[in-house]
Amino acid sequence: MIAFSHVHKRYPGGFEALRDVSLVVDSGELVLVTGHSGAGKSTLLKLMAAIELASSGTVIISGQNLAKLKSAAVPFLRRRFGIVFQDHKLLYDRTVFQNVLLPLQIAGFDSRDAARRARAALDKVGLLAKEKALPITLSGGEQQRVCIARAVVHRPAVLLVDEPTGNLDEAYARDIVALFRSFHQVGVTVVIATHDRLVAEQLSARTIHLGQGRIAA
Ligand code: ADP
């Protein structure tokens, strides 16, 4: 489902964030991407979702070579993904429910169907009772759950998660990781980038370890 072959990623300015990366993530797999800060973990996830393109090598997603994909096809590809990245902030002037609803509104869902799905996603992350709250009134762990609900509300086949436990204390982090495992258990492909040793220990999943942009193990 996701296949990288001899992928290099050079950013403008010349820094090579990924070097000769080859990997396969099968449909339904749970995979961890580990490595120190700056190792290239976020870059790897961005290439998977076509947020960045490879400088050389091939990235194949669901049988499609991303280098040959027309730009008009990218939004359709992205709908296969749910993305939980730290820079995807919540909208603080909208309620929890409105935040989760938004991706469905943008995608043009029927409003009743969208509302039903948004509530189902909030229920899944245990926050239905807070649908009317503003994000600022929630704890860091709860805000992270809203981000997860927003990422899965369109029922993606693949969930890409970057540093999910960044600012959370250990108990919250365990709950969040358990939530990702539950998505994996219902068949979603889950790729989690983390430098948090506890996440790796809790999940005991296949691990791709990056060191200075290369697969080290
Ligand atoms: P990680 O997620 O493992 O911390 P990243 O993939 O974010 O690593 O970054 C890998 C390297 O690429 C870092 O040295 C970072 O500074 C660099 N980098 C990331 N994004 C950009 C960018 N948009 N432009 C230039 N350099 C970047």
Residues whose N, C-alpha, C, O or C-beta is under 5 A from the ligand:
A	BS01	ADP	Y11 P12 F15 A17 H36 S37 G38 A39 G40 K41 S42 T43
